[in-house]
Amino acid sequence: MFGRVKPLDAILATAEKKSLHRSLGAFQLTMLGVGAVIGTGIFVLTAEAAQKAGPGMMISFIIAGFVCAVAALCYAEMASMVPVSGSAYTYSYAVMGELIAWMVGWALILEYAVAAGAVSVGWSGYVVGLIENAFSIDIPDLLVRGPYDGGLVNLPAMLIAGLVTWLLVIGTKESATVNAVLVAIKVSALTLFIILALPVMNMEKFEPFAPLGFGGIGAAAASIFFAYVGFDAVSTAAEETKNPQRNMPIGLIGSLAICTVFYLLVAAGVIGSVGAQPQMANGIGLEPGSAELTAQCAAIADQAVVCSKEALAWTLREIGWPQIGNLVGLAAGLALPSVILMMMFGQTRIFFVMSRDGLLPASFSKIHPRYNTPHVITIITGVFVALFAAFFPVGLLANISNSGTLFAFAAVSIAVLVIRRREPGRHRPFRTPAIYLTSPLAFLGCAYLFYKLDEKSQLLFVIWAAVGLVVYYAYSRSRSHVGRGIVEVHEADADAPPQPVPPID
């Protein structure tokens, strides 16, 4: 029915032949998840939500969080049952066949690499703002904005992408350690914001609650879905996890729960203290931080949070905590690299497994002899992330990333239901509760949010998918190990005859 399907047993056997070092536990996985999720979405893109939904963005966070929650339950069962690298790509390969798996892996490039570029741009905005305020200087826009944002090239965004690439080449364990420190800084900053903002809440700021109706709330949910992108990157670390059958579900669901609580509290603090009515900026439809919106905001005496590239720091300054606001801005500048790290981590592991399956060149899955990391594909990924960050604005990158993520989430929500019916007796350390309700809800939720994306993002996804099909039929299909009836062997065993693993047709 699904064409070339790589059996789960073959996937596990392949991973054992060419595997990554297992060094991550439940706590590290949860921190990796929190590090991947809490970032640009809440520190920067709050403005995007306010423009479309006003105070109703709290409902938008709930909608996006609910879709992620049901998708996370599907991910958790698949990740615990198939504890190898590859995330949605690997799950789709085992259940729905090679073509669907390829399209999911192709879509994940949008989720991870493009998202890493978006976060790099968000980080650049915070750092440039801090430097300009601290030293009373004006950095030329030509050097800190891309051509779509009134500049020439975003050099700070390129720089951070390069530094994260270097860190990932050094090694997974070292990356996770640095990430834990950055997560602590980030969570501390958000906690401080909540403590200071909630006591000065004014319920009048919540009226009107949905100035643009439920359509605005839905559109905002589709945009700020980016705020949750990354939790599934935890599943790409399955092959580097100790006791994955136990630790993967803890890392996935635990990190999502922590982040959802933070988002709701932060949104309440922003709305209740300074308001979030889209008409305040008179710039509905304009991208936060864009030259057009900045010009309109400058003409408004009583600026709204929707005008600020540093939404949380600006809010604290407005309610009488300027120094704390600067500290929160500094914390965001220090901590956002943890999100870039996890996005790029996830991308390199997807490429690693696709290469191991023969769908991408074998050189992509080479492991560094000293660091035990897939250094070739890490460097290639880093170059592309740096280019995305250098030339495109954060809003455009975020929406494009959302389209790929939603496609991958929808594929997993179908895969978990299919494999439950096909192999009901297979060992499942974690079982998705109410599978016949949870799985359809996850799929329908992803479809709804994709529908609410702007037309440009939808069109770009269709074009990207078409290019992926061309690449698959021109290169990958004829080189697929499953299609050729073999599995990849370890480099040390390159002279040994390949082992036959006939595909399931």
C-alpha positions in Angstrom: 0.0 0.0 0.0 2.7 2.5 1.0 5.5 1.2 -1.4 9.0 0.8 0.0 8.8 0.4 3.8 11.9 -0.1 5.9 11.0 -2.6 8.7 11.4 -1.4 12.3 13.8 -4.3 13.0 16.0 -3.2 10.0 16.0 0.4 11.3 17.2 -0.7 14.7 19.8 -3.0 13.2 21.1 -0.2 10.9 21.4 2.1 13.9 23.5 -0.5 15.8 25.9 -0.8 12.9 26.5 2.9 12.6 25.4 4.6 15.8 26.1 7.7 17.8 27.3 7.7 21.4 24.6 7.5 24.1 25.2 10.2 26.7 21.9 12.0 27.4 19.5 11.3 30.3 15.9 12.4 31.1 16.9 15.7 32.7 19.2 16.6 29.8 16.5 15.7 27.3 13.9 17.9 29.1 16.4 20.8 29.3 17.2 20.3 25.6 13.4 20.5 24.9 13.0 23.6 26.9 16.0 25.1 25.3 14.7 24.4 21.8 11.2 25.7 22.6 11.5 28.8 24.7 13.2 31.4 22.6 12.4 33.6 19.6 8.7 32.6 19.8 8.1 34.2 23.2 10.9 36.8 23.3 10.4 38.2 19.8 7.3 37.0 18.0 4.9 38.1 20.8 4.5 41.1 18.6 3.3 39.0 15.7 0.5 37.5 17.8 -0.5 40.9 19.2 -0.9 42.3 15.7 -3.3 39.6 14.7 -5.2 38.7 17.8 -4.7 41.4 20.5 -5.3 40.0 24.0 -6.8 37.0 22.3 -3.3 35.8 21.7 -3.6 33.9 25.0 -6.2 31.7 23.2 -3.8 31.4 20.3 -1.1 30.1 22.6 -3.5 27.5 24.0 -4.6 26.4 20.5 -1.0 26.0 19.3 0.0 24.3 22.6 -2.9 21.9 22.3 -2.0 20.9 18.8 1.6 20.3 20.0 0.4 18.4 23.0 -1.6 15.8 21.0 1.3 15.6 18.5 3.7 15.1 21.4 1.7 12.1 22.6 2.0 10.6 19.1 5.7 11.4 19.0 6.3 9.9 22.4 5.0 6.5 21.4 7.0 6.4 18.2 10.1 7.7 19.9 10.0 5.2 22.7 9.3 2.3 20.2 11.9 3.4 17.6 14.7 4.9 19.7 17.0 5.9 16.9 17.8 9.3 15.2 15.6 10.6 12.5 12.4 11.9 14.2 9.4 12.0 11.9 11.5 10.9 9.0 12.4 7.6 10.6 8.8 7.0 11.9 7.3 7.7 8.4 9.9 5.4 6.8 8.9 2.5 9.0 5.2 2.9 8.6 4.2 4.8 5.4 7.1 4.1 3.1 10.1 5.8 1.5 8.4 8.5 -0.6 6.4 9.8 2.4 9.5 9.6 4.6 11.6 11.5 2.0 8.9 14.3 1.8 8.8 14.4 5.6 12.6 14.7 5.8 12.6 17.3 3.1 9.9 19.3 5.0 12.0 19.0 8.2 14.7 21.1 6.5 12.1 23.9 6.7 11.5 23.2 10.3 15.0 23.0 11.6 17.4 24.9 9.3 15.0 27.7 8.4 13.9 28.0 12.0 17.5 28.2 13.2 18.0 31.1 10.7 14.9 32.8 12.2 16.2 32.5 15.7 19.5 33.8 14.6 17.8 36.9 13.3 15.8 37.3 16.5 19.1 37.0 18.5 20.7 39.6 16.3 17.8 42.1 17.0 18.3 41.8 20.8 22.1 42.0 20.7 22.2 45.0 18.3 19.6 46.8 20.5 21.5 46.2 23.6 24.8 47.4 22.1 23.2 50.5 20.7 21.5 51.4 24.0 24.5 50.5 26.2 27.1 52.5 24.2 24.8 55.1 22.6 25.8 54.3 19.1 23.9 53.7 15.9 25.0 50.5 14.0 24.3 50.9 10.3 21.2 48.9 9.2 23.2 47.7 6.2 25.2 45.5 8.4 22.5 44.2 10.8 19.5 43.7 8.6 18.8 41.6 5.5 17.7 43.1 2.1 14.0 42.3 2.9 14.3 44.3 6.1 15.9 47.5 4.8 19.6 46.5 5.0 22.2 44.5 3.1 23.3 41.6 5.3 22.7 40.6 8.9 26.3 40.0 10.1 25.5 39.3 13.8 23.0 36.6 12.8 25.7 35.0 10.5 28.2 35.1 13.4 26.0 33.3 15.9 25.1 30.6 13.4 28.8 30.0 12.8 29.6 29.8 16.5 26.8 27.3 17.1 28.0 25.2 14.2 31.5 25.0 15.8 30.0 24.0 19.2 28.0 21.2 17.6 31.1 19.8 15.8 32.9 19.6 19.2 30.4 17.2 20.6 26.9 16.4 21.8 27.7 16.1 25.5 29.5 19.5 25.5 26.6 21.1 23.6 24.1 19.8 26.1 26.1 21.1 29.0 26.3 24.6 27.5 22.6 24.4 26.6 21.7 23.6 30.3 23.4 26.9 31.4 21.6 28.9 28.7 18.3 27.4 29.6 18.8 28.3 33.2 19.4 32.0 32.2 16.4 32.0 29.9 14.0 30.5 32.4 15.3 32.9 35.1 14.6 35.9 32.9 11.1 34.8 32.1 10.4 34.0 35.8 11.6 37.5 36.8 9.4 39.0 34.1 6.3 37.1 35.4 7.0 38.1 39.0 7.2 41.8 38.1 4.5 42.0 35.4 1.6 40.0 36.9 1.1 42.2 40.0 0.5 45.3 37.8 -2.1 43.7 35.6 -5.1 45.8 34.6 -8.1 43.8 33.5 -9.2 46.7 31.3 -6.2 46.0 29.1 -7.9 42.7 28.0 -10.8 44.6 26.4 -11.7 44.1 23.6 -10.3 40.6 24.0 -10.5 39.6 20.3 -10.5 42.8 18.3 -10.2 40.9 15.0 -12.5 38.0 15.9 -11.6 34.3 16.0 -10.1 34.6 12.6 -7.4 36.7 14.1 -6.9 34.3 16.9 -6.5 31.4 14.5 -4.0 33.4 12.3 -2.0 34.3 15.4 -2.0 30.7 16.5 -0.5 29.7 13.1 2.2 32.3 13.4 3.2 31.7 17.0 3.2 28.0 16.4 6.8 28.8 15.9 7.0 29.4 19.6 6.6 25.6 20.1 8.7 24.5 17.2 11.6 22.4 18.5 10.1 20.1 21.1 10.3 17.3 18.6 14.0 17.9 18.2 14.3 15.9 21.4 13.2 12.9 19.5 16.0 13.3 17.0 18.4 12.7 20.0 16.9 9.2 20.7 20.0 7.4 19.4 22.2 9.4 21.8 19.9 8.8 24.8 20.5 6.5 27.7 17.4 4.2 28.3 15.4 5.9 25.5 12.3 3.8 26.2 11.9 5.7 29.5 13.6 9.0 28.9 12.2 10.0 25.5 8.5 10.4 26.7 9.7 12.3 29.8 11.8 14.7 27.7 9.1 15.3 25.1 6.0 15.8 27.3 7.8 17.4 30.2 9.5 20.1 28.1 6.2 20.9 26.4 4.3 21.2 29.6 6.9 23.5 31.2 7.0 25.8 28.1 3.2 26.1 27.8 2.8 27.3 31.4 5.5 29.9 30.9 3.9 31.1 27.6 0.5 31.7 29.2 2.0 33.6 32.2 4.2 35.7 30.1 1.3 36.6 27.7 -0.9 37.5 30.6 1.9 39.8 32.0 2.4 41.6 28.7 -1.3 42.1 28.0 -2.3 43.1 31.5 0.5 45.6 32.0 0.9 47.4 28.7 -1.9 46.1 26.5 -1.7 44.4 23.2 -4.3 45.9 20.9 -3.2 45.7 17.3 -4.7 49.0 16.3 -2.3 50.7 18.7 0.5 50.2 16.2 -1.7 51.1 13.2 0.3 48.4 11.5 -1.7 45.3 11.1 -0.1 43.0 8.5 3.3 44.6 8.9 6.1 42.4 10.2 7.4 43.2 13.7 10.7 45.0 13.6 10.2 45.9 9.9 11.2 49.4 8.7 7.6 50.2 7.8 6.3 49.3 11.2 9.1 51.0 13.0 8.3 54.2 11.1 4.6 54.0 12.1 5.5 53.3 15.7 7.8 56.3 15.9 4.8 58.5 15.0 2.8 57.2 18.0 3.3 58.9 21.3 1.9 56.0 23.3 3.7 53.1 21.7 2.4 49.5 22.1 4.3 46.4 22.7 3.6 45.3 19.2 6.1 48.0 18.0 9.1 46.5 19.9 11.7 44.0 18.8 12.4 43.5 22.5 8.9 43.0 23.6 9.5 41.7 27.2 12.4 44.0 27.9 10.3 47.0 26.6 7.4 46.0 28.8 9.4 46.0 32.0 10.8 49.4 31.1 7.3 50.8 30.6 6.1 49.6 34.0 9.0 51.1 35.9 11.7 48.5 35.9 14.2 49.8 33.2 17.3 48.2 34.7 15.5 44.8 35.0 14.2 45.3 31.5 17.8 45.7 30.3 18.8 42.5 32.2 16.0 40.6 30.6 17.1 41.8 27.2 20.7 40.7 28.0 19.4 37.3 29.2 17.6 36.9 25.9 20.7 37.7 24.0 22.7 35.2 26.0 20.1 32.4 25.9 18.6 32.4 22.4 21.7 30.6 21.0 20.4 27.5 22.9 17.5 27.5 20.5 19.7 27.8 17.5 21.8 25.0 18.8 18.9 22.6 19.2 17.4 23.4 15.7 20.8 22.8 14.1 21.2 19.6 16.2 17.9 18.3 15.0 18.7 19.1 11.3 22.1 17.4 11.3 20.6 14.2 12.8 17.9 14.1 10.2 20.5 14.4 7.4 22.7 11.8 9.2 20.0 9.2 9.1 18.8 10.1 5.5 22.4 9.6 4.4 22.7 6.3 6.3 19.7 5.2 4.4 21.3 6.1 1.0 18.9 8.9 0.2 21.7 11.5 0.6 25.4 11.1 -0.2 27.3 8.8 2.1 29.8 11.5 3.1 27.0 13.2 5.0 27.0 10.4 7.6 30.7 10.4 8.3 31.5 10.6 12.0 34.5 12.7 13.3 37.2 10.3 14.6 37.8 12.5 17.7 34.5 14.1 18.5 32.1 11.3 17.4 29.8 13.8 15.7 28.6 14.0 12.1 30.9 16.9 11.3 30.5 17.1 7.5 26.7 17.6 7.5 27.0 19.8 10.6 29.2 22.2 8.7 27.1 22.1 5.6 23.9 22.8 7.7 25.7 25.7 9.5 26.6 27.4 6.1 22.9 27.3 5.0 21.6 28.5 8.3 24.0 31.4 8.2 22.8 32.3 4.7 19.1 32.2 5.7 19.9 34.4 8.7 21.9 36.9 6.7 19.3 37.7 4.1 15.8 37.0 5.3 13.6 38.6 8.1 12.5 36.7 11.2 8.7 36.8 10.4 9.1 35.3 6.9 11.5 32.6 8.2 9.2 31.7 11.1 6.1 31.2 8.9 8.0 29.1 6.3 9.4 27.0 9.1 5.8 26.4 10.5 4.7 25.0 7.2 7.3 22.3 7.2 6.8 21.5 10.9 3.0 21.1 10.5 3.5 18.7 7.6 5.9 16.5 9.7 3.6 16.6 12.7 0.7 15.5 10.6 2.7 12.6 9.2 3.6 11.3 12.7 0.0 11.6 13.9 -1.0 9.3 11.0 2.0 6.9 11.4 1.3 6.2 15.1 -2.2 5.1 14.3 -1.2 2.9 11.3 1.6 1.1 13.2 -0.8 0.5 16.2 -3.2 -1.3 13.9 -0.5 -3.1 11.8 1.7 -4.3 14.7 -0.4 -4.2 17.8 1.8 -6.7 19.6 5.1 -4.7 19.3 6.6 -3.6 22.6 5.6 0.0 23.4 7.1 1.5 26.6 4.8 4.4 26.1 1.4 4.2 24.6 -0.5 7.2 23.2 -3.7 7.5 25.3 -7.0 7.4 23.5 -5.1 6.8 20.2 -8.3 6.9 18.0 -9.1 10.4 19.4 -5.6 11.8 19.9 -4.2 10.9 16.5 -7.1 12.5 14.4 -7.0 15.6 16.7 -3.3 16.0 16.0 -3.8 15.6 12.3 -6.8 18.0 12.1 -5.1 20.5 14.3 -2.0 20.6 12.0 -4.2 20.9 9.0 -6.1 23.9 10.5 -3.0 25.8 11.5 -1.5 25.2 8.0 -4.7 26.6 6.5 -4.4 29.7 8.7 -0.8 30.4 7.5 -0.4 33.3 5.1 -0.7 32.5 1.4 3.0 33.2 0.7 4.1 30.6 3.2 1.7 28.0 1.8 2.9 28.7 -1.7 6.6 28.4 -0.7 5.9 25.1 0.9 4.2 23.7 -2.2 7.2 24.8 -4.3 9.6 23.3 -1.8 7.7 20.0 -1.9 7.8 20.0 -5.7 11.6 20.5 -5.6 11.9 17.6 -3.1 10.0 15.3 -5.5 12.4 16.2 -8.3 15.4 15.5 -6.1 14.0 12.2 -4.9 13.2 10.8 -8.4 16.4 12.2 -9.9 18.8 11.0 -7.2 17.6 9.4 -4.0 15.2 6.7 -5.3 17.9 4.9 -7.3 20.4 5.0 -4.4 18.1 4.0 -1.6 19.5 1.1 0.4 16.0 -0.2 1.0 15.2 -0.1 -2.7 18.5 -1.9 -3.5 17.8 -4.5 -0.8 20.8 -3.6 1.5 21.4 -1.8 4.7 24.3 0.6 5.4 27.3 -1.0 7.1 29.8 0.7 9.4 32.8 2.3 7.7 35.1 -0.2 9.4 33.2 -3.0 7.7 33.1 -1.4 4.3 34.8 -4.5 2.7 32.2 -6.9 4.1 29.3 -7.9 1.9 26.1 -5.9 2.4 23.4 -7.6 4.3 20.1 -8.1 2.5 17.1 -6.4 3.9 14.2 -6.8 1.4 11.7 -3.9 1.5 8.1 -4.5 2.4 6.0 -3.6 -0.7 
